[in-house]
Amino acid sequence: MARKYPVYKGLQRPLIFKGFKGKFIYWGIASLLIGLVFGALTMSLVNMWLGALILIGFIVGGLLFTAFKQKKGLHSKSRAHKIFIITQFNHYGRKNII
């Protein structure tokens, strides 16, 4: 007799965390880390208040950029709005140009 085991059907889905999916989780983490680094550098070298503004600006800007890029999908493709004419190759390996 064959044994039946339960199969988890969500294995092929992208990972989701706080509304971010797949590779955009890493983009969000990177924007947080970049904001912290630049904010800390500005706080230590220039001014505490300017560093706080830069910290908040980088984090919010990075997360908004990530959210807008995620709306295009996990595999965003470039869409060409041109007309392409494909011609046959002639016998000598040159392309006919129209």
Backbone as a printed PyTorch tensor [residue, N CA C, xyz], in Angstrom:
tensor([[[  0.8270,  -1.1790,   0.0000],
         [  0.0000,   0.0000,   0.0000],
         [  0.8720,   1.2420,   0.0000]],

        [[  0.4510,   2.1800,  -0.7770],
         [  1.1890,   3.4320,  -0.8530],
         [  0.7270,   4.3580,   0.2720]],

        [[  1.7110,   5.0120,   0.9020],
         [  1.3770,   5.9750,   1.9570],
         [  1.0790,   7.3260,   1.3310]],

        [[  0.1530,   8.0290,   1.9290],
         [ -0.1830,   9.3630,   1.4510],
         [  0.3600,  10.3840,   2.4440]],

        [[  1.0930,  11.3510,   1.8940],
         [  1.6420,  12.4230,   2.7030],
         [  1.0220,  13.7440,   2.2670]],

        [[  0.7520,  14.6330,   3.2270],
         [  0.2010,  15.9350,   2.8280],
         [  1.2590,  16.7670,   2.0940]],

        [[  0.8280,  17.4190,   1.0400],
         [  1.7340,  18.2200,   0.2240],
         [  1.4200,  19.6940,   0.4760]],

        [[  2.4670,  20.4650,   0.7790],
         [  2.3060,  21.9020,   0.9610],
         [  2.3080,  22.5480,  -0.4070]],

        [[  1.2000,  23.1760,  -0.7880],
         [  1.0430,  23.6850,  -2.1440],
         [  1.5880,  25.0930,  -2.3390]],

        [[  2.0830,  25.7510,  -1.3040],
         [  2.5540,  27.1150,  -1.4410],
         [  4.0430,  27.2370,  -1.6620]],

        [[  4.7080,  26.1490,  -2.0490],
         [  6.1650,  26.1810,  -2.1870],
         [  6.6340,  27.0070,  -3.3710]],

        [[  5.8480,  27.1320,  -4.4120],
         [  6.2810,  27.8480,  -5.5990],
         [  5.8940,  29.3230,  -5.5810]],

        [[  5.2990,  29.7850,  -4.5130],
         [  4.9000,  31.1850,  -4.4150],
         [  6.0560,  32.0120,  -3.8590]],

        [[  6.1310,  33.2990,  -4.2310],
         [  7.1930,  34.1430,  -3.6850],
         [  6.9550,  34.4440,  -2.2110]],

        [[  8.0340,  34.6750,  -1.4940],
         [  7.9720,  35.0170,  -0.0820],
         [  7.3340,  36.3960,   0.0760]],

        [[  6.4510,  36.5590,   1.0630],
         [  5.7650,  37.8280,   1.2880],
         [  6.0450,  38.2760,   2.7110]],

        [[  6.4790,  39.5450,   2.8810],
         [  6.7200,  40.1090,   4.1990],
         [  6.2830,  41.5630,   4.2060]],

        [[  5.3110,  41.9080,   5.0330],
         [  4.8060,  43.2760,   5.1870],
         [  4.3950,  43.8970,   3.8600]],

        [[  3.8310,  43.1230,   2.9580],
         [  3.3680,  43.6370,   1.6880],
         [  4.3920,  43.5890,   0.5720]],

        [[  5.6480,  43.3050,   0.8890],
         [  6.6850,  43.1980,  -0.1360],
         [  6.8530,  41.7420,  -0.5170]],

        [[  7.0270,  41.4870,  -1.8140],
         [  7.1200,  40.1220,  -2.3090],
         [  8.4830,  39.8670,  -2.9370]],

        [[  8.9990,  38.6580,  -2.7470],
         [ 10.1870,  38.1760,  -3.4460],
         [ 11.3990,  39.0650,  -3.2960]],

        [[ 11.9300,  39.5070,  -4.4300],
         [ 13.1640,  40.2870,  -4.4290],
         [ 12.9800,  41.6720,  -3.8310]],

        [[ 11.7450,  42.1590,  -3.7380],
         [ 11.5110,  43.4890,  -3.2110],
         [ 11.6840,  43.5420,  -1.6980]],

        [[ 11.6640,  42.4060,  -1.0320],
         [ 12.0070,  42.3640,   0.3940],
         [ 13.4530,  42.8120,   0.5670]],

        [[ 14.3400,  42.3240,  -0.2780],
         [ 15.7470,  42.6870,  -0.1940],
         [ 15.9610,  44.1500,  -0.5740]],

        [[ 15.1840,  44.6590,  -1.5140],
         [ 15.2770,  46.0770,  -1.8760],
         [ 14.8750,  46.9410,  -0.6820]],

        [[ 13.8220,  46.5360,   0.0440],
         [ 13.3850,  47.2730,   1.2270],
         [ 14.4270,  47.2520,   2.3300]],

        [[ 15.0390,  46.0980,   2.5560],
         [ 16.1000,  45.9920,   3.5640],
         [ 17.2930,  46.8530,   3.1690]],

        [[ 17.6280,  46.8560,   1.8800],
         [ 18.7540,  47.6680,   1.4140],
         [ 18.4610,  49.1520,   1.5960]],

        [[ 17.2380,  49.5960,   1.3440],
         [ 16.9240,  51.0140,   1.5350],
         [ 16.9890,  51.3890,   3.0070]],

        [[ 16.5860,  50.4940,   3.9010],
         [ 16.7130,  50.7560,   5.3300],
         [ 18.1770,  50.8840,   5.7440]],

        [[ 19.0100,  49.9610,   5.2850],
         [ 20.4220,  49.9910,   5.6610],
         [ 21.1490,  51.1970,   5.0770]],

        [[ 20.8510,  51.5400,   3.8380],
         [ 21.4920,  52.7060,   3.2200],
         [ 21.0700,  53.9860,   3.9410]],

        [[ 19.7890,  54.0680,   4.3100],
         [ 19.3200,  55.2140,   5.0690],
         [ 20.0110,  55.3370,   6.4150]],

        [[ 20.1810,  54.2090,   7.1020],
         [ 20.8590,  54.2410,   8.3950],
         [ 22.3200,  54.6510,   8.2650]],

        [[ 23.0080,  54.1420,   7.2650],
         [ 24.4280,  54.4690,   7.0840],
         [ 24.6140,  55.9430,   6.7380]],

        [[ 23.8650,  56.4400,   5.7400],
         [ 24.0190,  57.8440,   5.3490],
         [ 23.5310,  58.7880,   6.4400]],

        [[ 22.4680,  58.4080,   7.1330],
         [ 21.9870,  59.2330,   8.2380],
         [ 22.9940,  59.3040,   9.3750]],

        [[ 23.5930,  58.1620,   9.7150],
         [ 24.5920,  58.1500,  10.7940],
         [ 25.8380,  58.9340,  10.4040]],

        [[ 26.2740,  58.7990,   9.1640],
         [ 27.4390,  59.5690,   8.7160],
         [ 27.1700,  61.0690,   8.7510]],

        [[ 25.9920,  61.4690,   8.3140],
         [ 25.6550,  62.8890,   8.3220],
         [ 25.5070,  63.4050,   9.7500]],

        [[ 24.9360,  62.5820,  10.6300],
         [ 24.7980,  62.9840,  12.0270],
         [ 26.1590,  63.1870,  12.6840]],

        [[ 27.0940,  62.3060,  12.3730],
         [ 28.3960,  62.4010,  13.0300],
         [ 29.2900,  63.4670,  12.4030]],

        [[ 29.1360,  63.7520,  11.1320],
         [ 30.0420,  64.6900,  10.4740],
         [ 29.4820,  66.1030,  10.3530]],

        [[ 28.1710,  66.2570,  10.1850],
         [ 27.6210,  67.5840,   9.9050],
         [ 26.7520,  68.0690,  11.0730]],

        [[ 25.5610,  67.5090,  11.1830],
         [ 24.5950,  68.0140,  12.1440],
         [ 23.6100,  66.8970,  12.4620]],

        [[ 23.1480,  66.8670,  13.7160],
         [ 22.2400,  65.8070,  14.1190],
         [ 20.8920,  65.9340,  13.4080]],

        [[ 20.3660,  67.1380,  13.2840],
         [ 19.0470,  67.3310,  12.6790],
         [ 19.0840,  67.0700,  11.1800]],

        [[ 20.1290,  67.5030,  10.5170],
         [ 20.2550,  67.2180,   9.0870],
         [ 20.4050,  65.7110,   8.8570]],

        [[ 21.1450,  65.0530,   9.7290],
         [ 21.2820,  63.5940,   9.6260],
         [ 19.9700,  62.8740,   9.8260]],

        [[ 19.1440,  63.3880,  10.7490],
         [ 17.8300,  62.7690,  10.9730],
         [ 16.9380,  62.9480,   9.7450]],

        [[ 16.9950,  64.1280,   9.1280],
         [ 16.2030,  64.3470,   7.9050],
         [ 16.6700,  63.4470,   6.7690]],

        [[ 17.9840,  63.3010,   6.6280],
         [ 18.5110,  62.4270,   5.5720],
         [ 18.1480,  60.9750,   5.8480]],

        [[ 18.2120,  60.5650,   7.1050],
         [ 17.8410,  59.2050,   7.4930],
         [ 16.3900,  58.9250,   7.1220]],

        [[ 15.4820,  59.8100,   7.5020],
         [ 14.0630,  59.6170,   7.2000],
         [ 13.8150,  59.6940,   5.6950]],

        [[ 14.4950,  60.6240,   5.0290],
         [ 14.3090,  60.7740,   3.5850],
         [ 14.7450,  59.5440,   2.8010]],

        [[ 15.9050,  58.9830,   3.1520],
         [ 16.3800,  57.7980,   2.4400],
         [ 15.4810,  56.6010,   2.7020]],

        [[ 15.0480,  56.4260,   3.9450],
         [ 14.2150,  55.2610,   4.2630],
         [ 12.8520,  55.3650,   3.5820]],

        [[ 12.1930,  56.5120,   3.7220],
         [ 10.8660,  56.6750,   3.1230],
         [ 10.9580,  56.6520,   1.5990]],

        [[ 11.9480,  57.3500,   1.0560],
         [ 12.1110,  57.3600,  -0.3980],
         [ 12.4140,  55.9820,  -0.9600]],

        [[ 13.2790,  55.2410,  -0.2930],
         [ 13.6180,  53.8970,  -0.7600],
         [ 12.4470,  52.9450,  -0.6960]],

        [[ 11.6700,  53.0280,   0.3850],
         [ 10.5140,  52.1390,   0.4980],
         [  9.4180,  52.5110,  -0.4960]],

        [[  9.2280,  53.8060,  -0.7530],
         [  8.2550,  54.1970,  -1.7740],
         [  8.7010,  53.7780,  -3.1630]],

        [[  9.9860,  53.9370,  -3.4520],
         [ 10.5160,  53.4870,  -4.7480],
         [ 10.3180,  51.9870,  -4.9120]],

        [[ 10.5870,  51.2330,  -3.8520],
         [ 10.4090,  49.7830,  -3.8990],
         [  8.9450,  49.4200,  -4.1110]],

        [[  8.0440,  50.1200,  -3.4400],
         [  6.6160,  49.8330,  -3.5940],
         [  6.1420,  50.1400,  -5.0160]],

        [[  6.6150,  51.2470,  -5.6120],
         [  6.2150,  51.5660,  -6.9780],
         [  6.7990,  50.5820,  -7.9890]],

        [[  8.0260,  50.1240,  -7.7680],
         [  8.6140,  49.1310,  -8.6710],
         [  7.9010,  47.7870,  -8.5410]],

        [[  7.4030,  47.4760,  -7.3420],
         [  6.7110,  46.2140,  -7.1380],
         [  5.3860,  46.1890,  -7.8800]],

        [[  4.7570,  47.3400,  -8.0800],
         [  3.4920,  47.3720,  -8.8050],
         [  3.6530,  46.9080, -10.2400]],

        [[  4.8570,  47.0400, -10.8090],
         [  5.1040,  46.5790, -12.1750],
         [  5.2490,  45.0680, -12.2470]],

        [[  5.4640,  44.4120, -11.1150],
         [  5.5510,  42.9620, -11.0760],
         [  6.9370,  42.4840, -10.7290]],

        [[  7.0410,  41.2030, -10.4260],
         [  8.3280,  40.6180, -10.0570],
         [  9.2970,  40.6060, -11.2210]],

        [[  8.7790,  40.4670, -12.4170],
         [  9.6280,  40.4050, -13.6020],
         [  9.2430,  41.5550, -14.5220]],

        [[  9.6540,  42.7700, -14.1540],
         [  9.2730,  43.9290, -14.9640],
         [ 10.0280,  43.8810, -16.2880]],

        [[  9.2950,  44.0400, -17.3490],
         [  9.8700,  43.9590, -18.6890],
         [  9.7400,  45.3150, -19.3660]],

        [[ 10.6820,  45.6050, -20.2290],
         [ 10.5880,  46.8440, -20.9900],
         [  9.6010,  46.6390, -22.1380]],

        [[  8.7830,  47.6150, -22.3420],
         [  7.7760,  47.5360, -23.3900],
         [  8.1520,  48.5130, -24.4930]],

        [[  8.4390,  47.9900, -25.6660],
         [  8.8210,  48.8260, -26.8010],
         [  7.5670,  49.2690, -27.5400]],

        [[  7.4780,  50.5500, -27.8440],
         [  6.3420,  51.0920, -28.5840],
         [  6.7860,  51.4120, -29.9990]],

        [[  7.4350,  50.4690, -30.6370],
         [  7.9540,  50.6360, -31.9830],
         [  7.4000,  49.5320, -32.8660]],

        [[  7.5810,  49.6970, -34.1460],
         [  7.2030,  48.6670, -35.1050],
         [  8.4950,  48.0580, -35.6430]],

        [[  8.6660,  46.7670, -35.4580],
         [  9.8590,  46.0780, -35.9140],
         [  9.5300,  45.3070, -37.1820]],

        [[ 10.3790,  45.4460, -38.1980],
         [ 10.2110,  44.7240, -39.4520],
         [ 11.2950,  43.6640, -39.5200]],

        [[ 10.8890,  42.4120, -39.5650],
         [ 11.8300,  41.3020, -39.6010],
         [ 11.8760,  40.7890, -41.0340]],

        [[ 13.0520,  40.7530, -41.5850],
         [ 13.2110,  40.3130, -42.9710],
         [ 14.0070,  39.0180, -43.0020]],

        [[ 14.0070,  38.3590, -44.1470],
         [ 14.7530,  37.1230, -44.3430],
         [ 16.2230,  37.4360, -44.6140]],

        [[ 17.0900,  36.5000, -44.2500],
         [ 18.4990,  36.6340, -44.6160],
         [ 18.6730,  36.2040, -46.0740]],

        [[ 19.5560,  36.9050, -46.8010],
         [ 19.7960,  36.4690, -48.1630],
         [ 20.8440,  35.3440, -48.1430]],

        [[ 21.2820,  34.8850, -49.2940],
         [ 22.1590,  33.7270, -49.3890],
         [ 23.5630,  34.0000, -48.8600]],

        [[ 23.9770,  35.2490, -48.7890],
         [ 25.3380,  35.5680, -48.3800],
         [ 25.4360,  35.9580, -46.9180]],

        [[ 24.3870,  35.7950, -46.1520],
         [ 24.4220,  36.0750, -44.7200],
         [ 24.2230,  37.5330, -44.3790]],

        [[ 23.8390,  38.3660, -45.3250],
         [ 23.5730,  39.7830, -45.0520],
         [ 22.0880,  39.9880, -44.8380]],

        [[ 21.7890,  40.9690, -44.0470],
         [ 20.3820,  41.2750, -43.7550],
         [ 19.8490,  42.2550, -44.7910]],

        [[ 18.6280,  42.0450, -45.2340],
         [ 17.9640,  43.0190, -46.0950],
         [ 17.4880,  44.1690, -45.2130]],

        [[ 17.9070,  45.3670, -45.5180],
         [ 17.5360,  46.5190, -44.7310],
         [ 16.4190,  47.2610, -45.4350]],

        [[ 15.3570,  47.5230, -44.7030],
         [ 14.2230,  48.2470, -45.2650],
         [ 14.1720,  49.6130, -44.6310]]])
